[in-house]
Amino acid sequence: MGLGNPGRKYRETRHNVGRVTVERLLESSELIAEGKWQDGQLALAGSGHRRFLALKPETYMNNSGRAVAQVMGRYRLAPGQVVVLHDDIDIPLGDVRVKRGGGSGGHQGVASLMEAMGEQCFTRVRIGVGRPPEGVDPADYVLAEFMESERDQAGGAVARAAEATLGLIAGEYGEKE
């Protein structure tokens, strides 16, 4: 599940790296089926001998839990089977970390998921977008596009996050913090 905001306006923002990572993940996988889903775009894909669902919610970030809960209910997925890809301002730009459980860290999309699931035990692929400069509101920072000088690092993080997610799906990637 790749968190982000729908629409062109948000496409290249820091807050959308999770959504962009799902797109990258699907590009490097065998696409079996895709289509519109309630509150999102859902794809069935394969990698190796594993199949997985990939969701890009069409809700805004703060309501992501609604879209994810619908897919979980329909396909009877437990929170422990869910991998969520999202931006994290507490991680340096370009770094990727995998974690199971934990709090929202102030991330409203993650908080929405926790509320909808009633649990915290899903796995997160946290994509570092760095801290906002002093005096810049974190909400404004994550809704801004990457600067030209940051784009290579951000692109590298998206590629590593997609690779880590494929490793999780294959059962080959251990948790790292």
KAWORA-V231029 format. One line per field, one symbol per residue. ss: DSSP state (A for helix, B for strand, O for the rest). phi: phi as a letter, one per 30 degrees, with the letter a starting at -180 (. if undefined). burial: b if it has 24 or more other ideal C-beta (glycine too) atoms within 12 Angstrom, else e. A space follows every 50 residues. Layout:
ss->???
phi->???
burial->???
//
This chain:
ss->OBOOOOOAAAOOBAAAAAAAAAAAAAAOOBBBBBBBBOOBBBBBBBBOOB BBBBBBBOOOAAAAAAAAAAAAAAAOOOAAAOBBBBBBOOOOOOOBBBBB OOOOOOOAAAAAAAAAAOOOOOBBBBBBOOOOOOOOOAAAAAOOBOOAAA AAAAAAAAAAAAAAAAAAAAOOOOOBO
phi->.cdlcdjeececdedcddddddddeddcbddcaaldbeilcbbcbbbicc cacbccecddedceedddddddddchcdedcccccadbddceejdbbcbc ijddiidddddddddddibcddcbcccdcidddeicdedddddcdddedc ddddddddddddddddddddiccddbb
burial->bbbbbbeeebebbbbbbbbbbbbbbbeebeeeeeeebebbbbbebebeee ebbbbbbbbbbbbbbbbbbbbbeeeeeebeebbbbbbbbbbebbbbbbbb ebebeebbbbbbbbebbeebebbbbbbbbbeeeeeeebeebbbbebeeeb eebbeebbbbbbbbbbbbbeeebeeee
//
